[in-house]
Amino acid sequence: MPMSFKPLPFFKMGSLGNCYIFIEAKNVEKYSLKKLAKEVSDTSMGIGADGLIIVDTAKPPFKMRILNRDGSPAETVSYTHL
C-alpha cells in the first residue's frame, strides 16, 4: 500500500543511464527512509528512479545518504568514464 504524505520538494537527476531522487533531510525526518525509497522509486506508483539520495545541508560538510530502490543502503556508487 502506497504511503500517504504531504508533497515533498525533490529533484530527479540522471546520468549514464541511472537516475536518483534527491530530497533534503530536513523534509523527511518523520518518514521511514527505507519505505520512502521504495515508494518514490516505484515506476508505476511513484516517481520512478534507481534510488533515493537524502542530502543534509544543515551545516558543512554536507552529507548524503544513498538508498537503493529496495530501501537498502547503497554501499558504493562509482562511475568511471575513460
Phi and psi in degrees as a GROMACS rama.xvg file:
@    title "Ramachandran Plot"
@    xaxis  label "Phi"
@    yaxis  label "Psi"
@TYPE xy
-62.721  148.044  PRO-2
-70.4023  150.973  MET-3
-113.901  126.47  SER-4
-151.951  164.542  PHE-5
-65.8468  155.319  LYS-6
-56.8389  137.322  PRO-7
-113.012  130.476  LEU-8
-68.1371  136.988  PRO-9
-152.849  164.37  PHE-10
-122.869  143.764  PHE-11
-118.375  119.731  LYS-12
-128.499  144.73  MET-13
-138.65  155.211  GLY-14
-163.622  143.664  SER-15
53.6027  35.8314  LEU-16
87.4843  -0.379873  GLY-17
-117.525  146.462  ASN-18
-135.699  145.127  CYS-19
-132.349  151.79  TYR-20
-99.9378  128.113  ILE-21
-107.268  128.457  PHE-22
-135.268  139.865  ILE-23
-72.1124  140.015  GLU-24
-57.4185  -37.5047  ALA-25
-63.1668  -20.6775  LYS-26
-89.396  -8.67695  ASN-27
-126.318  20.013  VAL-28
-58.2163  -33.0248  GLU-29
-93.5247  1.81185  LYS-30
-100.763  153.591  TYR-31
-75.3135  114.453  SER-32
-65.1074  -34.5459  LEU-33
-61.9629  -47.2295  LYS-34
-68.0835  -40.5595  LYS-35
-61.1997  -44.3415  LEU-36
-59.3573  -43.3476  ALA-37
-62.8269  -45.4221  LYS-38
-67.8577  -47.9238  GLU-39
-74.8014  -25.1483  VAL-40
-79.664  -17.5834  SER-41
-61.2016  127.266  ASP-42
-78.5413  -18.4229  THR-43
-98.6336  -31.0411  SER-44
-117.532  -10.6914  MET-45
-117.887  -155.631  GLY-46
-77.0088  -38.758  ILE-47
91.78  114.128  GLY-48
-167.672  172.086  ALA-49
-82.6125  -13.4966  ASP-50
171.876  -174.162  GLY-51
-125.228  136.549  LEU-52
-120.065  119.506  ILE-53
-96.1586  123.658  ILE-54
-110.857  122.312  VAL-55
-101.092  107.416  ASP-56
-107.372  20.3154  THR-57
-59.8464  -43.2843  ALA-58
-157.527  147.212  LYS-59
-66.6984  149.829  PRO-60
-74.5781  139.158  PRO-61
-66.2418  148.453  PHE-62
-121.848  151.212  LYS-63
-128.259  142.308  MET-64
-119.541  123.019  ARG-65
-108.443  126.789  ILE-66
-120.277  137.475  LEU-67
-71.2905  169.566  ASN-68
-64.1118  -19.9993  ARG-69
-89.13  2.17544  ASP-70
92.0799  -6.14067  GLY-71
-78.2291  151.022  SER-72
-67.063  137.469  PRO-73
-77.1594  132.246  ALA-74
-77.3421  -47.2817  GLU-75
-148.365  150.99  THR-76
-128.201  118.534  VAL-77
-144.646  133.793  SER-78
-128.908  135.297  TYR-79
-117.623  127.029  THR-80
-123.587  111.486  HIS-81
